[in-house]
Amino acid sequence: MMRFVLCLLLATMLPAAAVAAEKTMSLTQAQAAADKGDADASAALAVTTDHDTCINECGNRGYDKAHCAHACRPGLCHVGGDQPYCVAQ
């Protein structure tokens, strides 16, 4: 029974992880998507910030340093979320 529950949990988590991965793209990819009319990419590009500001704002929201370092990589865009943004290179 425990294996069945574990399998169900994994099956429900994997699609969520795949969707989350689709919400990040490179700055170049976001620019290309925006050029093709992607509103989410355009919104992220409109809020392009520098690395230091991103790290500070992330920390102010209560995230740990490892999470912020990953989320604030230069050239990375987070699209489609509540607060879409890009980090300049």
N, C-alpha and C positions, 0 to 999 in steps of 0.2 A: 504494500500500500504506500509506503514511504517513497519508493522509487517512482510510482505513478504520480504522486504529488510533485516530486522534484521535476519530473519530465514536463508536467503541466506548467510549472513555474518557469522553467527554461524556455518552453515554447512561447509563452506569453511575453517574456523579456526580450527574446531575440529580435522580434519585429520592431519593438520599441527602440532597441539599440540601432537597428538599421535606419530607422526614421531619423533618429538623433544625428547619425552620421551624415545624413543628407542635408542637414541644416548648417553645415559648415562647408566653405569652399574658399579657394584662394582668391586673392584680390583680383587677379586677372580673370578668373572664371566668373566672378561677380560682375566685373565690368562687361564681359561678353554677354552674360545673361541679361543685364540691364539694357544693353544695346538691342537685345531681342524682345524687350518689353516685359521682363520679369520684374514685377512690382516689389517683391520681397528683396531682390538683389539691389534694386534702386534705393529702397529704404535703408538697407545696410550701408550702402555707399554714402548716403547722405549724412550718416553719423560715423565718419571716419575719424579715428582718434590716434594719438601717438601711443607708443608702448608704455611709457611711464604713467601717463594719465590713466590708461586702461588698468594697469597694475594697481594704482591707488584706488580707483573707483571699485574695482573688484574686491580689494581688501576692505573697503568701507562697507561693502554689502555683506561682510562676514565670511567670505570664502577664505580657505587656507592658501598659503603661498604656492603650493604645488598646483592647485586648481587654477589659480590666477596666472601662473607662468604658462600653463598649457592653453588657457583660453585667450591669452594676450600675445600669442606668437605673432611677430610682424608678418604682414601679408595675408593674414587669416580673416575671413569674414564669417560672421554668424548671421544667417538669414532666417526669416520666418518665425522668429521667436517674439516674445513680448517686447524686447528691446534689441532690435537688430543693430549690428554695428560691424565695422571693419577696423583693423589695426593697420596703420600705414607701415610701409617697409622702411 
